[in-house]
């Protein structure tokens, strides 16, 4: 399962690089679908991944606001900072934790199992990156490859 | 890993249902990004999943043309037909096959390992479904949920 996280992180970093080549107006422009913009999508991916991992760890889930991170550098730094935490969690994870129960603090009447949440987080990022790829075409720049193969991850 | 295939199939079937509520013109309209259209995307997902599984099995890879499947019913039937084959393969798959080598017949100078290809197929579908979700907003209909959680898959 960790391999799909590694894939997501590589693709995400390539999108950060891609964003570095794009005027800020394009990153922040309101768009149809998803959470409504390129930089906001990257922020949302970072926020959601970390929030779920914090929930699985039973730790307090902070709720950063996009308004406080409206620059490429700030979102990228947040991604790097949170990733250390996520990576530590995954390094210590094993499949016998698949069926542990978690109740997300932002939705206390729901409960899920850990294996379900980890797959949710993986799919969540890939889905939103698919949205970026459509918007990137609108911007007129070649998109980042979504291929898992050929990255030497496995 | 099979759980993510199950997730993809459920989401795909919900998109087929969604397409049933949409005028044919919208399904076939040319759009920016991805493979360029809603029905064409679903066809592409079905084709690519099956082609890779056939390659992993060392079987002949047929190459269906979208031109021959330009109706919702035909693409849906193709999906159901191919899925039986994919499911049988996954049922017999175990992680000791992760590092088996495959050379795709459509690209004979490349080689990959089976575990890498299966993750590629999973990510490929989720990515394209993300693109559908943007186009669906253009159509003005509520999108299919991309959530893994809450589906009772695990």
Interface residues (C-beta under 8 A of the other chain):
Chain A: X3 X4 X7 X32 X33 X34 X98 X99 X110 X112 X113 X115 X116 X117 X119 X120 X122 X123 X124 X126 X127 X128 X129 X130 X131 X133 X134 X135 X136 X137 X138 X143 X146 X147 X148 X149 X150 X153 X154
Chain B: X3 X4 X7 X32 X33 X34 X98 X99 X110 X112 X113 X115 X116 X117 X119 X120 X122 X123 X124 X126 X127 X128 X129 X130 X131 X133 X134 X135 X136 X137 X138 X143 X146 X147 X148 X149 X150 X153 X154
